[in-house]
Amino acid sequence: MGQTTPAPDPPSATDQGATRDLKAIQQKGAQAAVTIPRSYAVVIGIATYKNLPASAQLEFPNRDAEDIYAALISPEGGQFPAENVHKLINDRATVANIRHEIEEWLPSVTKENDRVLIYFAGHGFVSSGKGYLAPYDVDIHNVANSAYPMDSLGAVIGGKIKGKWKVLITDACHSGAITPEADRKQVNQTLLDVQKSLFSLTASRDREQSFESEKWGGGHGIFTYYVVKGLEGEADTNGDGVVDADELGEYVHTNVRLATDARQNPTSERGSFDPNMVLAYNATRVKANLPPPQYGNLIVEANMDNTEVWIDGRSAGIVNKDKPLRLPGITPGAHTIKGIHLGYEPDGPREEQVYPGQDTTVTIRMLIARRASRAAVDEFDKGIEFYNKGFEENYKKAADHFERAIQIDPKYSQAYLYLGRVENALFEDQKALTALKKAIEIDPDYMEARSGYAAALLDAGDLDESIRQLNVVTRREPDRGTAWYLLSQAYARKGDFPDGKTSALTAIKLTPKNAEAHFWLAECLRQLKEPTEAMQEYNSYLLLSNFDTGKAGQLNYYVAGYLLGMGRKKRAAQTDIWKELRGQANLGLCDSEYMEKQLDPAIRDCNVALTYLPNDLFTNYRLGVLYSEKFNQQQSLGLLAAAKTHFDAAIAANPDANEADRARKYVKNIDGVLAQVK
């Protein structure tokens, strides 16, 4: 588990970004490298509005935003660091939060050589000839004061936000009002700076509406559907692996116009941005130069509900037997198509030809149920018996049985999942990752295995890949509470506390008694300077986790997915993780109370934390500060002596830590005061 730090000293966003300067990727067979600058993005999607009637609510902007987010953080897409992409979905997308992210956060973290993207999906309004984006709390009777002006958005991204590549993508009714045709020349002068390289791609002209429908990839705004497809590589018309601004703009405009019979016409600013602007890069798509394609459409049918469709090795959506999946905008030529369904042999991969300007219908048939042999099932069941007993020796026996089951049936994905779980409990982290990854390779839609793999990635410290895996799970199975809890932990450990808070709240809504979800919510609230709410959640965690760790079954609690992914583990016993979490929770309470200037409760809870974590640097440091402040109130020398004891302990815990440096200064001052005592 990542070490809890006192809230007054979190790493700044600028410090976090400084570790991710430039990432150069060498194209296969190319002479030059593709350079991806440090990148930041704000992604906003609003389907449900607080003050609008039911008839004005939307269906898909939240899903649009989630898919844009996934495309941006994908290593085969935008390649944005996950922690540098902030999401505001539905009730988080208030006008205040939108202003904060765009007008405060982005200007505070961006630098001149960065890549910056802002995406919005939701309602747009035109009022008194002026365009607005509608936040979650918009008041249609007072649009001017409750919505976000489109010209302000353009002005901020064009001037206040730094960066050499800036991208503004809006999927909203009347989104073209960002650059209204009536005074385009004047707007260009104020919003577009050639040297700042602003690329603006909007869903429609200023007098048009933007459409959404379940026809587009199972449910999207048509504009965003093609933006996502373009970023995934379909817009790469010259086959160099790069999707640049011109390619994306042309791809989206062409396909949206065709699909709506010219009723919706995306607009983009051409000539004002750097032609070398890289929006996405996928080295696997590099190929010989080909003439620009005319796009075709895939219509996928299936004989079974909840069948996942893969195209060219990438998940393209879910198809049901009574509802074909329509996938427009596919590059003509041969594509590999595969259908997968948990518990069945895949249909494919097989090649299907997509023809320019035509529909190609593909039928997926899931026919052969995958059943493990009786001998493999027997071994698996024996493994489960030992697994359920808990403790190290039983886990070793369980692992032996799971391995025998796999030897008998190499496609036994469930055996791989449980083997990964016990290997993780036995501290064989690499073996655990290998087994869990194999379970996913056998059954890519095995969301339980994918969630377990993400948890093991958390233990290994690979937070970015864990977030990518968990985003797949939560989008496919939004009711899987454990995945949301793990996602909250991943975001919190990355320092993305707003997304961590949202994920933890979702986890708690789905699984109210998941103690660790309350813990990570508390951590995020504390770092977001919401100490009162944080204290409530820490207390909820302590209450829900107050069980007898000496009883059998404690290890099962760990491997069942709750304490999975806590990172730092001690080989002595899994209960050490439980003790560490309770110590961190009491430290969090102490730190929150300190923020509220409740010194006596804070001292009490920090001392409780020390019973679990006697040598913890931050707990000792905070106690030293607390006793020092109590001395300032009461002038009792005993309080100074106590403060010095804890500062000395903080220094001994890690002499190189920033807190240790501050502790030395405190000790010097304390020694000076004590020296004056006769």
TIKEMI-13315 format. One record per residue (C-alpha): residue in three letters; z, y, x. Coordinates in steps of 0.001 Angstrom, whole numbers, plus 500000, padded with zeros to 6 digits. Example, Ala and Ser with C-alpha at 12.3 -4.5 7.8 and 13.67 -1.06 7.14 Angstrom:
// TIKEMI-13315
REC seza     up  north   east
REC  ALA 507800 495500 512300
REC  SER 507140 498940 513670
//
This chain:
// TIKEMI-13315
REC seza     up  north   east
REC  MET 500000 500000 500000
REC  GLY 499269 503471 501271
REC  GLN 502370 505381 502390
REC  THR 503659 507863 499830
REC  THR 503700 511398 501186
REC  PRO 505745 514328 499902
REC  ALA 503657 516437 497546
REC  PRO 504080 519753 499413
REC  ASP 502082 518397 502332
REC  PRO 498976 516581 500971
REC  PRO 495780 516615 503047
REC  SER 493475 519414 501975
REC  ALA 490074 518707 500497
REC  THR 488532 520455 503472
REC  ASP 490374 518192 505887
REC  GLN 489220 515105 504010
REC  GLY 485608 516204 504075
REC  ALA 485687 517065 507750
REC  THR 485750 513385 508661
REC  ARG 482350 512865 506990
REC  ASP 479937 515161 508744
REC  LEU 476407 513793 509048
REC  LYS 475240 510289 508408
REC  ALA 471912 509413 510007
REC  ILE 469984 506394 508809
REC  GLN 466999 505111 510734
REC  GLN 464056 504194 508566
REC  LYS 462653 500782 509183
REC  GLY 459463 501206 511163
REC  ALA 459681 504996 510998
REC  GLN 459627 507492 513831
REC  ALA 462363 509797 512526
REC  ALA 465777 509319 510978
REC  VAL 466738 510311 507462
REC  THR 469765 512575 507752
REC  ILE 472214 512740 504872
REC  PRO 474449 515824 505088
REC  ARG 478048 515835 504006
REC  SER 477826 515803 500216
REC  TYR 479856 517024 497237
REC  ALA 479215 516783 493505
REC  VAL 480732 517626 490134
REC  VAL 479608 515360 487276
REC  ILE 480345 516435 483694
REC  GLY 479646 514405 480547
REC  ILE 480880 515262 477030
REC  ALA 480107 513083 474023
REC  THR 483106 513921 471827
REC  TYR 484067 517538 471173
REC  LYS 487505 518708 470100
REC  ASN 486401 521354 467592
REC  LEU 482990 520157 466403
REC  PRO 482377 518247 463158
REC  ALA 481500 514555 463201
REC  SER 477838 515346 462632
REC  ALA 477713 517343 465861
REC  GLN 479282 514689 468107
REC  LEU 477028 512966 470639
REC  GLU 476773 509293 471633
REC  PHE 475757 508989 475248
REC  PRO 476648 511956 477549
REC  ASN 479787 510197 478837
REC  ARG 477701 507116 479671
REC  ASP 475030 509378 481188
REC  ALA 477632 510956 483458
REC  GLU 479055 507575 484501
REC  ASP 475565 506326 485428
REC  ILE 474805 509500 487377
REC  TYR 478111 509036 489198
REC  ALA 477229 505421 490025
REC  ALA 473771 506444 491270
REC  LEU 475232 509207 493448
REC  ILE 477859 507061 495189
REC  SER 475566 504049 495596
REC  PRO 474680 503165 499223
REC  GLU 471179 502502 497852
REC  GLY 471022 505835 496053
REC  GLY 472596 509224 496625
REC  GLN 475086 508030 499291
REC  PHE 477733 510580 498258
REC  PRO 481288 509635 499359
REC  ALA 483121 508583 496201
REC  GLU 486048 510926 496874
REC  ASN 483637 513885 497079
REC  VAL 482299 513336 493559
REC  HIS 484594 514742 490860
REC  LYS 484090 513588 487261
REC  LEU 484998 515470 484099
REC  ILE 484445 513160 481130
REC  ASN 485117 514141 477491
REC  ASP 488600 515693 477101
REC  ARG 488882 516408 480840
REC  ALA 485820 518669 480619
REC  THR 487612 521745 479264
REC  VAL 486221 525162 480081
REC  ALA 489207 525746 482396
REC  ASN 488608 522505 484308
REC  ILE 484874 523146 484559
REC  ARG 485524 526610 485965
REC  HIS 488058 525200 488417
REC  GLU 485739 522506 489775
REC  ILE 482655 524717 490015
REC  GLU 484127 528103 490876
REC  GLU 487164 527051 492949
REC  TRP 486941 523467 494277
REC  LEU 483305 523436 495380
REC  PRO 483465 526852 497103
REC  SER 486669 525764 498873
REC  VAL 485240 522569 500387
REC  THR 481534 523221 500975
REC  LYS 480020 524441 504227
REC  GLU 476626 525793 505168
REC  ASN 475018 522449 506085
REC  ASP 476266 520473 503077
REC  ARG 474461 518932 500106
REC  VAL 475918 519942 496736
REC  LEU 475072 518685 493245
REC  ILE 476276 519702 489793
REC  TYR 475391 517584 486768
REC  PHE 476117 518364 483106
REC  ALA 475405 516286 480002
REC  GLY 476445 517507 476579
REC  HIS 475724 520272 474106
REC  GLY 474085 523537 475048
REC  PHE 474008 526641 472881
REC  VAL 471973 529811 472719
REC  SER 473982 532739 471395
REC  SER 472655 536316 471261
REC  GLY 469789 535233 473445
REC  LYS 472096 533850 476142
REC  GLY 472458 530182 477118
REC  TYR 475798 528367 477340
REC  LEU 477007 524886 478254
REC  ALA 479544 523600 475759
REC  PRO 482834 522308 477204
REC  TYR 485052 519854 475358
REC  ASP 487091 522686 473769
REC  VAL 484198 524959 472789
REC  ASP 484671 527081 469653
REC  ILE 481313 527562 467911
REC  HIS 482723 530686 466218
REC  ASN 483454 532211 469623
REC  VAL 480872 530734 471971
REC  ALA 480845 533676 474370
REC  ASN 484539 533224 475244
REC  SER 484896 529464 474962
REC  ALA 481680 528131 476545
REC  TYR 480351 528277 480094
REC  PRO 477450 530746 480557
REC  MET 474382 529175 482107
REC  ASP 473625 532309 484092
REC  SER 477148 532150 485571
REC  LEU 476504 528538 486585
REC  GLY 473300 529553 488314
REC  ALA 474959 532510 490001
REC  VAL 477880 530434 491322
REC  ILE 475774 527619 492710
REC  GLY 473255 530089 494102
REC  GLY 475754 532330 495836
REC  LYS 479432 531325 495833
REC  ILE 478979 527650 496715
REC  LYS 477871 527012 500300
REC  GLY 475313 524407 501335
REC  LYS 471800 523993 502664
REC  TRP 470762 521692 499778
REC  LYS 471956 522575 496291
REC  VAL 471041 520653 493170
REC  LEU 471684 521624 489561
REC  ILE 470875 518984 486910
REC  THR 471588 519704 483249
REC  ASP 470930 517442 480263
REC  ALA 471752 519639 477294
REC  CYS 469992 521170 474335
REC  HIS 468495 524457 475495
REC  SER 469358 523647 479104
REC  GLY 466195 525441 480219
REC  ALA 467971 528674 479380
REC  ILE 469416 528531 482881
REC  THR 466030 529862 483949
REC  PRO 464602 531425 480755
REC  GLU 460847 531840 480742
REC  ALA 461039 535316 479278
REC  ASP 462412 536854 482468
REC  ARG 461851 534051 484984
REC  LYS 460899 536434 487795
REC  GLN 464135 538403 487442
REC  VAL 466237 535265 487161
REC  ASN 464600 533777 490236
REC  GLN 465555 536843 492227
REC  THR 469227 536497 491345
REC  LEU 469683 532733 491163
REC  LEU 467341 531326 493745
REC  ASP 467785 531939 497436
REC  VAL 465046 530265 499488
REC  GLN 467299 529831 502496
REC  LYS 470039 528327 500332
REC  SER 467498 525906 498863
REC  LEU 468469 525568 495193
REC  PHE 466734 522811 493210
REC  SER 467265 523222 489473
REC  LEU 466220 520383 487167
REC  THR 466904 520909 483477
REC  ALA 466308 518649 480494
REC  SER 464143 520980 478428
REC  ARG 462636 524408 477996
REC  ASP 464925 527050 476588
REC  ARG 463636 526712 473010
REC  GLU 463597 522911 472960
REC  GLN 466113 520242 472148
REC  SER 467094 517363 474436
REC  PHE 467024 513890 472931
REC  GLU 469262 510850 473307
REC  SER 468677 507347 471984
REC  GLU 469702 503744 472500
REC  LYS 466011 503056 473261
REC  TRP 466507 504299 476805
REC  GLY 468198 501616 478866
REC  GLY 470494 500641 475996
REC  GLY 471739 504181 475311
REC  HIS 471126 507395 477260
REC  GLY 469849 510910 477070
REC  ILE 466164 510390 477822
REC  PHE 466236 513011 480588
REC  THR 469235 511449 482364
REC  TYR 467768 507979 481981
REC  TYR 464800 509019 484107
REC  VAL 466967 510985 486547
REC  VAL 469008 507822 487207
REC  LYS 465892 505650 487506
REC  GLY 464418 508195 489875
REC  LEU 467514 508297 492086
REC  GLU 467544 504495 492145
REC  GLY 464122 504644 493805
REC  GLU 461493 504713 491053
REC  ALA 460641 508315 491960
REC  ASP 459849 507324 495565
REC  THR 456089 507646 495150
REC  ASN 455144 507520 498835
REC  GLY 457217 504463 499687
REC  ASP 459267 506042 502491
REC  GLY 462612 505099 500906
REC  VAL 463444 508754 500264
REC  VAL 463611 510409 496857
REC  ASP 463093 514112 497490
REC  ALA 463307 516996 495039
REC  ASP 459581 517234 494368
REC  GLU 459345 513503 493708
REC  LEU 462309 513473 491338
REC  GLY 461113 516552 489453
REC  GLU 457592 515154 489010
REC  TYR 458836 511696 488008
REC  VAL 461290 513017 485424
REC  HIS 458919 515624 483964
REC  THR 456028 513168 483637
REC  ASN 458014 510396 482000
REC  VAL 460105 512529 479631
REC  ARG 457046 514419 478441
REC  LEU 455140 511183 477805
REC  ALA 458055 509488 476088
REC  THR 458642 512369 473645
REC  ASP 454997 513244 472948
REC  ALA 455553 516551 474758
REC  ARG 458448 517577 472458
REC  GLN 460786 517713 475461
REC  ASN 459622 519198 478754
REC  PRO 462038 519175 481700
REC  THR 461807 522219 483923
REC  SER 462283 522439 487677
REC  GLU 462093 525253 490164
REC  ARG 459349 524549 492678
REC  GLY 458787 526179 496016
REC  SER 462296 527600 496359
REC  PHE 463933 524568 497919
REC  ASP 463685 522761 501223
REC  PRO 460891 520153 501000
REC  ASN 463023 517905 503224
REC  MET 465873 517832 500683
REC  VAL 467017 514194 500356
REC  LEU 468410 513351 496935
REC  ALA 468580 509574 497473
REC  TYR 467638 507053 500128
REC  ASN 467212 503295 500032
REC  ALA 465941 501695 503228
REC  THR 465049 498493 501400
REC  ARG 462316 500335 499493
REC  VAL 460441 501544 502573
REC  LYS 456870 500306 502367
REC  ALA 453345 501198 503311
REC  ASN 452017 504396 501762
REC  LEU 450463 503850 498342
REC  PRO 448714 506224 495945
REC  PRO 451039 507816 493360
REC  PRO 451554 505324 490513
REC  GLN 451218 505669 486777
REC  TYR 454343 504185 485317
REC  GLY 454690 501214 482978
REC  ASN 457435 499934 480692
REC  LEU 459428 496703 480577
REC  ILE 460624 495307 477263
REC  VAL 463204 492564 477859
REC  GLU 464114 490034 475173
REC  ALA 466806 487336 475382
REC  ASN 468008 484324 473436
REC  MET 471695 485092 474015
REC  ASP 473911 488127 473556
REC  ASN 475423 489922 476558
REC  THR 472741 488764 478983
REC  GLU 472568 490940 482071
REC  VAL 469091 491881 483321
REC  TRP 468417 492293 487028
REC  ILE 465236 493937 488314
REC  ASP 464424 493803 492018
REC  GLY 467995 492786 492820
REC  ARG 469612 495611 490821
REC  SER 471407 495393 487493
REC  ALA 469311 497169 484845
REC  GLY 471418 496702 481713
REC  ILE 472554 494303 478993
REC  VAL 470261 492755 476407
REC  ASN 471261 491059 473139
REC  LYS 469216 488476 471269
REC  ASP 468511 490743 468282
REC  LYS 468012 493939 470274
REC  PRO 465429 494089 473104
REC  LEU 466211 496232 476133
REC  ARG 463535 498852 476781
REC  LEU 463161 499985 480404
REC  PRO 460544 502714 480741
REC  GLY 459318 504383 483933
REC  ILE 458819 501256 486056
REC  THR 456491 501416 489053
REC  PRO 453350 499301 488436
REC  GLY 453088 496063 490368
REC  ALA 455115 492900 490830
REC  HIS 458855 493017 490112
REC  THR 461441 490255 490273
REC  ILE 463254 489713 486984
REC  LYS 466412 487675 486548
REC  GLY 468687 487069 483599
REC  ILE 472302 486032 484127
REC  HIS 475077 485002 481780
REC  LEU 478482 483734 482792
REC  GLY 478583 479959 482669
REC  TYR 474794 479485 482622
REC  GLU 472190 478868 485260
REC  PRO 470227 482090 485859
REC  ASP 466774 482486 484371
REC  GLY 464855 483557 487431
REC  PRO 464350 485359 489618
REC  ARG 460662 485297 488777
REC  GLU 457854 487765 489298
REC  GLU 456450 489791 486429
REC  GLN 453616 492295 486636
REC  VAL 454074 495799 485266
REC  TYR 450829 497570 484435
REC  PRO 450169 501340 484410
REC  GLY 450738 502929 481023
REC  GLN 451453 499607 479293
REC  ASP 454402 497712 477850
REC  THR 455196 494415 479551
REC  THR 457402 492140 477461
REC  VAL 459597 489651 479308
REC  THR 461620 486942 477574
REC  ILE 464798 485680 479218
REC  ARG 466074 482294 478103
REC  MET 469549 481122 479051
REC  LEU 469242 477366 478478
REC  ILE 471187 475363 481024
REC  ALA 474952 475631 480776
REC  ARG 476515 475340 484187
REC  ARG 479193 472681 484050
REC  ALA 481164 471542 487024
REC  SER 481324 467801 487625
REC  ARG 484355 465937 486311
REC  ALA 485584 465318 489856
REC  ALA 485342 469048 490704
REC  VAL 487182 469996 487516
REC  ASP 489954 467523 488328
REC  GLU 490433 469068 491771
REC  PHE 490393 472560 490271
REC  ASP 493017 471636 487659
REC  LYS 495282 470204 490369
REC  GLY 494882 473433 492295
REC  ILE 495877 475448 489222
REC  GLU 499050 473352 488847
REC  PHE 500181 474313 492363
REC  TYR 498963 477896 491880
REC  ASN 501177 478318 488826
REC  LYS 504266 477154 490744
REC  GLY 504032 480045 493209
REC  PHE 505356 480371 496765
REC  GLU 503599 479833 500058
REC  GLU 503644 476029 500310
REC  ASN 502261 475625 496819
REC  TYR 499517 478141 497534
REC  LYS 498454 476150 500574
REC  LYS 498199 472994 498469
REC  ALA 496317 474909 495783
REC  ALA 493833 476161 498392
REC  ASP 493172 472586 499542
REC  HIS 492322 471491 495985
REC  PHE 490113 474520 495325
REC  GLU 488201 473831 498551
REC  ARG 487679 470193 497524
REC  ALA 486375 471335 494142
REC  ILE 483885 473624 495919
REC  GLN 482773 470806 498229
REC  ILE 481976 468720 495166
REC  ASP 480322 471599 493281
REC  PRO 479182 474497 495535
REC  LYS 478395 476645 492452
REC  TYR 481903 476464 491014
REC  SER 482512 480222 490787
REC  GLN 485940 479884 489152
REC  ALA 487143 477751 492071
REC  TYR 485951 480460 494468
REC  LEU 487851 483098 492475
REC  TYR 491166 481235 492645
REC  LEU 490602 480285 496260
REC  GLY 490188 483989 497008
REC  ARG 493387 484792 495178
REC  VAL 495510 482280 497058
REC  GLU 493925 483180 500418
REC  ASN 494880 486775 499729
REC  ALA 498449 485732 498924
REC  LEU 498498 483721 502183
REC  PHE 497420 486833 504165
REC  GLU 494011 485340 505003
REC  ASP 492290 488568 504036
REC  GLN 488831 487821 505418
REC  LYS 488791 484364 503842
REC  ALA 489830 485934 500549
REC  LEU 486997 488464 500692
REC  THR 484472 485751 501546
REC  ALA 485560 483522 498650
REC  LEU 485659 486321 496084
REC  LYS 482277 487656 497174
REC  LYS 480844 484157 496834
REC  ALA 482141 483939 493255
REC  ILE 480217 487122 492454
REC  GLU 477068 485892 494179
REC  ILE 477135 482763 492002
REC  ASP 477943 484678 488795
REC  PRO 477171 488407 489176
REC  ASP 478511 489120 485689
REC  TYR 481845 487403 486400
REC  MET 483862 490588 485913
REC  GLU 487221 488914 486600
REC  ALA 485934 487847 490016
REC  ARG 484478 491285 490647
REC  SER 487823 492855 489786
REC  GLY 489612 490431 492127
REC  TYR 487113 491225 494881
REC  ALA 487788 494936 494408
REC  ALA 491533 494292 494695
REC  ALA 491033 492390 497952
REC  LEU 488873 495263 499221
REC  LEU 491805 497574 498519
REC  ASP 493998 495342 500668
REC  ALA 491368 495521 503417
REC  GLY 491208 499310 503148
REC  ASP 487574 499473 501985
REC  LEU 488224 501979 499221
REC  ASP 484622 503099 498719
REC  GLU 483271 499600 498060
REC  SER 486266 498833 495874
REC  ILE 485505 501890 493744
REC  ARG 481862 500846 493429
REC  GLN 482848 497343 492301
REC  LEU 485417 498638 489822
REC  ASN 482950 501093 488358
REC  VAL 480696 498139 487575
REC  VAL 483600 496337 485888
REC  THR 484834 499279 483829
REC  ARG 481337 500120 482641
REC  ARG 480607 496520 481662
REC  GLU 484055 495750 480255
REC  PRO 485763 499060 479409
REC  ASP 488741 497214 477890
REC  ARG 489745 495444 481123
REC  GLY 493048 497170 481819
REC  THR 493635 495630 485248
REC  ALA 490348 497062 486528
REC  TRP 491345 500546 485375
REC  TYR 494724 500177 487082
REC  LEU 493057 499119 490344
REC  LEU 490622 502009 490029
REC  SER 493514 504443 489598
REC  GLN 495032 503093 492806
REC  ALA 491750 503364 494709
REC  TYR 491216 506965 493617
REC  ALA 494827 507899 494393
REC  ARG 494596 506425 497892
REC  LYS 491345 508338 498417
REC  GLY 493083 511555 497420
REC  ASP 491023 511920 494222
REC  PHE 494046 512528 492015
REC  PRO 492258 513796 488853
REC  ASP 490139 510631 488595
REC  GLY 493167 508550 489528
REC  LYS 495102 510147 486682
REC  THR 492324 509491 484167
REC  SER 491962 505857 485246
REC  ALA 495716 505256 485118
REC  LEU 495960 506760 481628
REC  THR 493186 504431 480480
REC  ALA 494966 501454 482047
REC  ILE 498219 502351 480302
REC  LYS 496464 502774 476963
REC  LEU 495010 499273 477333
REC  THR 498024 497584 478967
REC  PRO 501147 499713 478319
REC  LYS 503464 497354 480218
REC  ASN 501459 497298 483445
REC  ALA 504182 498766 485631
REC  GLU 501922 499634 488550
REC  ALA 499603 501699 486335
REC  HIS 502607 503912 485571
REC  PHE 503366 504091 489301
REC  TRP 499890 505306 490249
REC  LEU 499805 507730 487338
REC  ALA 503082 509144 488621
REC  GLU 501678 509452 492151
REC  CYS 498639 511360 490862
REC  LEU 500714 513624 488626
REC  ARG 503038 514480 491495
REC  GLN 500167 515387 493788
REC  LEU 498624 517442 490951
REC  LYS 501876 519442 490805
REC  GLU 502965 518051 487439
REC  PRO 506480 516957 488468
REC  THR 508045 516670 485009
REC  GLU 505378 514267 483791
REC  ALA 505489 512435 487136
REC  MET 509232 511804 486767
REC  GLN 508664 510227 483347
REC  GLU 506080 507839 484775
REC  TYR 508168 506900 487820
REC  ASN 511026 506041 485478
REC  SER 508644 503991 483326
REC  TYR 507565 502059 486408
REC  LEU 511149 501434 487505
REC  LEU 512117 500218 484039
REC  LEU 509103 497900 483673
REC  SER 509430 496454 487174
REC  ASN 513170 495809 487008
REC  PHE 512998 492019 487067
REC  ASP 514800 489383 489111
REC  THR 512680 488867 492218
REC  GLY 514548 485699 493092
REC  LYS 513104 483793 490151
REC  ALA 510088 481550 490530
REC  GLY 506881 483137 489353
REC  GLN 507209 486384 491294
REC  LEU 504299 485394 493522
REC  ASN 502202 484681 490452
REC  TYR 502911 488222 489302
REC  TYR 501375 489301 492579
REC  VAL 498245 487188 492563
REC  ALA 497578 487661 488849
REC  GLY 496165 491044 489729
REC  TYR 498966 493561 489468
REC  LEU 500323 493779 492980
REC  LEU 496928 492705 494278
REC  GLY 495364 495522 496212
REC  MET 498568 497131 497410
REC  GLY 497323 497182 500981
REC  ARG 500236 496907 503379
REC  LYS 501824 493449 503066
REC  LYS 504648 491895 505017
REC  ARG 504420 488238 505929
REC  ALA 508116 487641 505266
REC  ALA 507807 487585 501469
REC  GLN 505719 489039 498696
REC  THR 508868 490475 497189
REC  ASP 508799 492992 500040
REC  ILE 505886 494632 498236
REC  TRP 508021 494926 495102
REC  LYS 510849 496448 497131
REC  GLU 508479 498855 498844
REC  LEU 507016 500032 495549
REC  ARG 510449 500619 494052
REC  GLY 511390 502542 497171
REC  GLN 508237 504639 496910
REC  ALA 508914 505254 493215
REC  ASN 512407 506523 493957
REC  LEU 510976 508699 496730
REC  GLY 508425 510023 494238
REC  LEU 511233 510832 491810
REC  CYS 513122 512565 494595
REC  ASP 510088 514600 495625
REC  SER 509311 515578 492017
REC  GLU 512914 516661 491472
REC  TYR 512737 518643 494696
REC  MET 509705 520499 493305
REC  GLU 511785 521316 490227
REC  LYS 514672 522448 492471
REC  GLN 516932 519716 491048
REC  LEU 518664 519132 494374
REC  ASP 521463 516784 493346
REC  PRO 519252 514320 491414
REC  ALA 516742 514485 494263
REC  ILE 519407 513580 496841
REC  ARG 520551 510704 494635
REC  ASP 517055 509246 494238
REC  CYS 516129 509664 497899
REC  ASN 519266 507747 498816
REC  VAL 518248 504994 496377
REC  ALA 514834 504947 498070
REC  LEU 516533 504375 501414
REC  THR 518184 501213 500082
REC  TYR 514667 499791 499792
REC  LEU 513089 501627 502757
REC  PRO 515910 502367 505213
REC  ASN 513672 503620 508018
REC  ASP 511089 505479 505946
REC  LEU 509972 508693 507637
REC  PHE 509224 510719 504515
REC  THR 512386 509737 502662
REC  ASN 514551 510724 505603
REC  TYR 512593 513942 506094
REC  ARG 512951 514921 502437
REC  LEU 516694 514148 502494
REC  GLY 517052 516339 505572
REC  VAL 515383 519215 503734
REC  LEU 517506 518636 500628
REC  TYR 520789 518654 502538
REC  SER 519650 521791 504405
REC  GLU 518985 523586 501126
REC  LYS 522338 522435 499736
REC  PHE 523964 523922 502846
REC  ASN 522247 527244 502122
REC  GLN 523908 527174 498691
REC  GLN 527378 525920 499656
REC  GLN 527729 526634 503395
REC  SER 529384 523231 503958
REC  LEU 528956 522051 507560
REC  GLY 529115 518434 506394
REC  LEU 525811 518984 504627
REC  LEU 524266 520172 507902
REC  ALA 525535 517086 509678
REC  ALA 523944 514891 507006
REC  ALA 520690 516834 507271
REC  LYS 520593 516353 511033
REC  THR 521185 512595 510667
REC  HIS 518155 512240 508410
REC  PHE 515932 514520 510493
REC  ASP 516791 512410 513544
REC  ALA 515877 509278 511591
REC  ALA 512525 510826 510584
REC  ILE 511751 511647 514212
REC  ALA 512660 508120 515312
REC  ALA 510420 506604 512611
REC  ASN 507275 508287 513984
REC  PRO 507688 510907 516710
REC  ASP 504027 511973 516401
REC  ALA 504018 512748 512663
REC  ASN 503771 516312 511378
REC  GLU 507063 515795 509576
REC  ALA 508656 514822 512889
REC  ASP 507517 518128 514410
REC  ARG 509030 520042 511517
REC  ALA 512185 517916 511733
REC  ARG 512620 518913 515406
REC  LYS 512558 522578 514405
REC  TYR 515155 521944 511711
REC  VAL 517367 520080 514215
REC  LYS 517100 522955 516679
REC  ASN 518221 525418 513999
REC  ILE 521040 523119 512896
REC  ASP 522246 522719 516484
REC  GLY 522247 526491 516791
REC  VAL 524453 526858 513702
REC  LEU 526844 524100 514770
REC  ALA 527161 525600 518268
REC  GLN 528603 528766 516758
REC  VAL 531445 526857 515113
REC  LYS 534693 527334 517043
//
